[in-house]
Amino acid sequence: MAPEGPTGMPPLDLQNPQANAPKAVNARRMRLGLGTWVVIEATSRSASCALRGLEAAFGRIRHVQERMHPEREGSDLRRLRDAPAGTAVPIDPATWTVLRFAQRLFELSGGVFDPCLPRAAGRLCDLELSSHPLKAWARAHAPLSIDCGGIAKGYAVDCALDALRAAGCFGGLVNAGGDLRVYGPDLRTLLLRRPDGSYMPCELREAALAVSDLDATNRPAEHRGYYVRESRVGGPKRFAAVRAPVAMVADALTKCVVLCPPAVAQALMRELSAEILA
């Protein structure tokens, strides 16, 4: 017979120690952010931990939105756009991280991945960044108008997931308008909606998924056809779904799938440990 537990508690099960572990608590919230609906789920050992993780996760998303909005007064990208060419502009470490990865993808894609809008003469190769994110600054050597909408949303998803982990949640999901990432021990099966309205099952564990549709009509108004340049408009694909280790990579690579030649897109997948699903 198992010994009785403390007063008011059920007895301990010595034959099955896992039965003595606290039950998992699941919490879910949906709010507007990043120009879309953001859904965050958290799994923890207590309701207070899960709720604390959710609030911290939404806080990280707000931070990314405030710093990297292309038009908002005071955002890093707006200040960089308005600064005279050659001026070093202090930026948030989060903005530095996104721009640094964008520079890497610009080089790997042969300049196809470029978050600079054509209304200004400069391209991403005209942007200089500090060597360390803790002393982050950016300097444009030509007029730049940068829109990180096709990469920052994925980065915000990653930041939100990091906040869940830091709060003590051992599982979770962050979904920002189709850019999502899951973590935890459970394998999740999601339904990926194709442009023709059909659905394809997609399994994720400790991974991210992103979708881009050039014909989508629900793109946030502040994002205006970024990365589409010159003759590359209307490339071989109009729709792409990518699975990758983190959401920033998945989000950015969907743009490369629809804009790059297929051989270049496949090389990018190998380089960044990603996979084209559609």
C-alpha positions as CSV (number, residue, x, y, z in Angstrom):
1,M,0.0,0.0,0.0
2,A,1.3,3.4,-0.9
3,P,1.9,5.8,2.1
4,E,-0.5,8.6,2.6
5,G,0.6,12.0,1.4
6,P,0.5,15.2,3.5
7,T,-2.9,16.2,4.9
8,G,-5.4,16.9,2.2
9,M,-3.2,15.5,-0.5
10,P,-3.7,12.2,-2.4
11,P,-1.3,9.3,-1.5
12,L,2.0,9.0,-3.5
13,D,2.2,6.3,-6.1
14,L,5.6,4.7,-5.6
15,Q,5.1,2.2,-8.4
16,N,4.6,5.0,-11.0
17,P,6.6,8.1,-10.1
18,Q,5.4,10.0,-13.1
19,A,1.9,9.9,-11.7
20,N,3.1,12.1,-8.8
21,A,4.3,14.9,-11.1
22,P,2.1,18.0,-11.3
23,K,-0.4,18.1,-14.1
24,A,0.5,20.2,-17.1
25,V,-1.5,23.5,-17.5
26,N,-2.2,24.8,-20.9
27,A,-3.0,28.5,-21.6
28,R,-3.8,30.3,-24.9
29,R,-4.3,33.9,-25.8
30,M,-5.0,35.7,-29.1
31,R,-4.3,39.4,-29.7
32,L,-3.7,41.8,-32.6
33,G,0.0,42.4,-33.5
34,L,2.4,42.6,-36.4
35,G,-0.5,43.5,-38.7
36,T,-2.3,40.2,-38.0
37,W,-3.8,38.0,-35.3
38,V,-1.1,36.5,-33.0
39,V,-1.9,33.3,-31.2
40,I,0.3,32.1,-28.3
41,E,0.0,28.9,-26.4
42,A,2.0,28.0,-23.3
43,T,2.3,24.7,-21.4
44,S,3.6,24.8,-17.8
45,R,3.3,23.2,-14.4
46,S,1.2,26.1,-13.1
47,A,-1.3,28.6,-14.4
48,S,0.7,31.5,-13.0
49,C,3.8,30.4,-14.9
50,A,1.8,29.9,-18.1
51,L,0.2,33.3,-17.8
52,R,3.4,35.0,-17.0
53,G,5.0,33.4,-20.1
54,L,2.1,34.6,-22.3
55,E,2.4,38.2,-21.1
56,A,6.2,38.2,-21.6
57,A,5.8,36.7,-25.1
58,F,3.3,39.4,-26.2
59,G,5.7,42.0,-24.7
60,R,8.5,40.8,-26.9
61,I,6.3,40.9,-30.0
62,R,5.3,44.5,-29.2
63,H,8.9,45.4,-28.8
64,V,9.8,44.0,-32.3
65,Q,6.9,45.8,-33.8
66,E,7.8,49.2,-32.3
67,R,11.4,49.0,-33.3
68,M,11.0,47.6,-36.8
69,H,7.8,49.2,-38.1
70,P,8.7,50.7,-41.5
71,E,6.7,53.9,-40.9
72,R,6.1,54.5,-37.2
73,E,7.6,57.6,-35.8
74,G,10.7,56.8,-33.7
75,S,11.1,53.2,-35.0
76,D,14.7,52.2,-35.9
77,L,13.8,51.8,-39.6
78,R,12.1,55.1,-39.8
79,R,15.0,56.9,-38.2
80,L,17.4,55.2,-40.5
81,R,15.4,56.2,-43.5
82,D,15.2,59.8,-42.4
83,A,18.9,60.2,-41.4
84,P,21.3,61.8,-43.9
85,A,23.4,59.3,-45.8
86,G,26.6,58.4,-43.8
87,T,25.1,59.1,-40.4
88,A,25.5,56.4,-37.7
89,V,22.0,55.7,-36.3
90,P,21.7,53.9,-32.9
91,I,19.4,50.8,-33.3
92,D,18.0,48.2,-31.0
93,P,19.9,44.9,-30.8
94,A,16.8,43.2,-32.1
95,T,16.9,45.4,-35.2
96,W,20.6,44.7,-35.6
97,T,20.0,40.9,-35.5
98,V,17.3,41.1,-38.2
99,L,19.3,43.3,-40.5
100,R,22.5,41.2,-40.1
101,F,20.6,38.1,-41.1
102,A,19.1,40.0,-44.0
103,Q,22.6,41.0,-45.2
104,R,23.7,37.3,-45.1
105,L,20.6,36.3,-47.1
106,F,21.2,39.1,-49.5
107,E,24.7,37.7,-50.2
108,L,23.6,34.1,-50.4
109,S,20.8,34.8,-52.8
110,G,22.9,37.0,-55.1
111,G,21.0,40.1,-54.1
112,V,17.5,38.7,-54.7
113,F,16.5,38.9,-51.1
114,D,16.5,42.7,-50.5
115,P,14.3,44.4,-48.0
116,C,15.0,47.9,-49.5
117,L,12.0,49.5,-51.2
118,P,12.7,50.8,-54.7
119,R,11.4,54.3,-53.9
120,A,15.0,55.0,-52.5
121,A,18.2,54.4,-54.5
122,G,20.0,52.3,-51.9
123,R,20.1,48.6,-51.6
124,L,21.1,46.4,-48.7
125,C,24.7,46.3,-49.8
126,D,24.8,50.1,-49.0
127,L,24.0,49.4,-45.3
128,E,26.8,49.2,-42.7
129,L,26.2,47.7,-39.3
130,S,28.3,47.8,-36.1
131,S,30.3,44.6,-35.4
132,H,28.4,43.8,-32.2
133,P,24.7,43.9,-31.3
134,L,25.3,45.3,-27.8
135,K,26.7,48.5,-29.4
136,A,24.3,48.5,-32.3
137,W,24.2,51.1,-34.9
138,A,23.5,51.3,-38.7
139,R,24.9,53.6,-41.3
140,A,23.4,54.0,-44.8
141,H,25.8,55.0,-47.4
142,A,23.0,55.7,-49.9
143,P,19.3,56.7,-49.3
144,L,17.5,53.6,-47.9
145,S,13.9,52.7,-47.2
146,I,13.9,49.3,-45.5
147,D,10.8,47.2,-44.9
148,C,11.6,44.1,-42.8
149,G,8.0,42.8,-42.9
150,G,9.0,39.6,-44.7
151,I,11.5,38.6,-42.0
152,A,10.8,40.6,-38.8
153,K,7.5,38.7,-38.2
154,G,9.4,35.5,-38.0
155,Y,12.0,37.0,-35.7
156,A,9.2,38.2,-33.4
157,V,7.8,34.7,-33.3
158,D,11.2,33.4,-32.2
159,C,11.5,36.2,-29.5
160,A,8.0,35.3,-28.1
161,L,9.0,31.6,-27.9
162,D,12.2,32.6,-26.1
163,A,10.1,34.5,-23.6
164,L,7.9,31.4,-22.9
165,R,11.0,29.3,-22.2
166,A,12.5,32.0,-19.9
167,A,9.3,32.1,-17.9
168,G,9.6,28.3,-17.3
169,C,7.1,27.0,-19.8
170,F,8.2,23.7,-21.2
171,G,6.0,23.7,-24.3
172,G,4.3,26.2,-26.5
173,L,3.3,27.5,-29.9
174,V,3.5,31.0,-31.4
175,N,1.5,31.7,-34.6
176,A,1.6,35.2,-36.2
177,G,-0.6,35.1,-39.3
178,G,0.8,31.8,-40.6
179,D,4.4,32.3,-39.4
180,L,4.6,29.9,-36.5
181,R,7.0,27.9,-34.3
182,V,6.5,25.1,-31.8
183,Y,8.6,23.7,-29.0
184,G,8.3,21.0,-26.4
185,P,8.2,17.2,-26.5
186,D,5.0,16.8,-28.4
187,L,4.8,16.3,-32.2
188,R,2.1,18.6,-33.6
189,T,0.2,18.0,-36.8
190,L,-0.9,21.1,-38.5
191,L,-3.0,21.6,-41.7
192,L,-1.3,23.8,-44.3
193,R,-3.8,25.6,-46.5
194,R,-2.8,25.7,-50.1
195,P,-3.9,28.5,-52.5
196,D,-6.5,26.3,-54.1
197,G,-8.2,25.9,-50.7
198,S,-7.0,22.3,-50.1
199,Y,-5.1,21.3,-47.0
200,M,-1.8,19.4,-46.5
201,P,-0.8,17.8,-43.2
202,C,2.5,19.1,-41.8
203,E,4.2,17.7,-38.7
204,L,6.3,20.0,-36.5
205,R,8.4,19.3,-33.4
206,E,10.9,21.9,-32.2
207,A,10.6,23.6,-35.6
208,A,9.1,26.6,-37.5
209,L,6.8,26.9,-40.5
210,A,6.2,30.0,-42.7
211,V,4.1,30.6,-45.8
212,S,4.2,33.3,-48.4
213,D,1.6,33.9,-51.1
214,L,2.3,36.6,-53.7
215,D,-1.5,36.7,-54.5
216,A,-2.6,37.2,-50.9
217,T,-5.0,40.1,-50.3
218,N,-4.6,40.4,-46.5
219,R,-1.0,41.7,-46.4
220,P,-0.7,44.6,-43.9
221,A,-1.1,48.0,-45.6
222,E,2.2,49.2,-44.4
223,H,4.1,46.5,-46.3
224,R,4.2,47.2,-50.0
225,G,5.6,44.4,-52.1
226,Y,9.0,44.2,-50.5
227,Y,11.8,42.1,-52.0
228,V,10.1,42.2,-55.5
229,R,12.5,43.9,-57.8
230,E,12.8,44.5,-61.6
231,S,12.3,41.4,-63.8
232,R,12.0,39.1,-60.8
233,V,8.3,40.2,-60.3
234,G,6.1,37.2,-60.7
235,G,8.8,34.5,-60.6
236,P,8.3,30.8,-61.2
237,K,6.3,30.3,-58.0
238,R,3.5,32.4,-56.4
239,F,3.2,30.4,-53.2
240,A,5.8,28.8,-50.8
241,A,5.8,27.0,-47.5
242,V,9.1,26.4,-45.7
243,R,10.0,24.4,-42.6
244,A,13.1,25.5,-40.7
245,P,14.7,25.4,-37.2
246,V,13.6,28.9,-36.4
247,A,10.8,31.2,-37.7
248,M,13.0,34.1,-38.9
249,V,14.8,31.7,-41.3
250,A,11.5,30.1,-42.4
251,D,9.9,33.5,-43.0
252,A,12.8,34.9,-45.0
253,L,13.3,31.8,-47.1
254,T,9.7,31.7,-48.3
255,K,10.5,35.0,-50.1
256,C,13.6,33.4,-51.7
257,V,11.5,30.4,-52.9
258,V,9.1,32.6,-54.8
259,L,11.8,35.0,-56.2
260,C,14.9,33.0,-56.7
261,P,15.7,30.5,-59.5
262,P,14.9,27.0,-58.2
263,A,18.6,26.0,-58.0
264,V,19.4,29.0,-55.8
265,A,16.4,28.3,-53.6
266,Q,17.5,24.7,-53.0
267,A,21.0,25.8,-52.2
268,L,19.7,28.2,-49.6
269,M,17.6,25.4,-48.0
270,R,20.7,23.3,-47.7
271,E,22.8,26.1,-46.3
272,L,20.2,27.0,-43.6
273,S,18.9,23.5,-42.8
274,A,15.4,24.2,-44.2
275,E,12.9,22.4,-46.4
276,I,10.5,23.5,-49.0
277,L,7.0,22.0,-48.3
278,A,5.1,23.6,-51.1
